Amino acid sequence: MIEEVQVVTDGKNFSVYRAQLDGVEFDLTEDGFEVSVSRRERMSDRFTQLVEDM
């Protein structure tokens, strides 16, 4: 996940988070719809998590 700070001229900056997704799936049902999101972690993120857990 990537975090970016959006600078606003009135001083109320905010953060925007972005994720790289592998896929988004929408299924229509009788009651509406269902959304499934799949995301694969980058190898470098998995390695960092492994080292931090040691």
MOGIHU-V282318 format. One record per residue. N is the residue number from 1. RES is the residue in three letters. BURIAL is b if it has 24 or more other C-alpha atoms within 12 Angstrom, else e. Layout:
n->(N;N)
res->(RES;RES)
burial->(BURIAL;BURIAL)
This chain:
n->(1;2;3;4;5;6;7;8;9;10;11;12;13;14;15;16;17;18;19;20;21;22;23;24;25;26;27;28;29;30;31;32;33;34;35;36;37;38;39;40;41;42;43;44;45;46;47;48;49;50;51;52;53;54)
res->(MET;ILE;GLU;GLU;VAL;GLN;VAL;VAL;THR;ASP;GLY;LYS;ASN;PHE;SER;VAL;TYR;ARG;ALA;GLN;LEU;ASP;GLY;VAL;GLU;PHE;ASP;LEU;THR;GLU;ASP;GLY;PHE;GLU;VAL;SER;VAL;SER;ARG;ARG;GLU;ARG;MET;SER;ASP;ARG;PHE;THR;GLN;LEU;VAL;GLU;ASP;MET)
burial->(e;e;e;e;e;e;e;e;e;e;e;e;e;e;e;e;e;e;e;e;e;e;e;e;e;e;e;e;e;e;e;e;e;e;e;e;e;e;e;e;e;e;e;e;e;e;e;e;e;e;e;e;e;e)
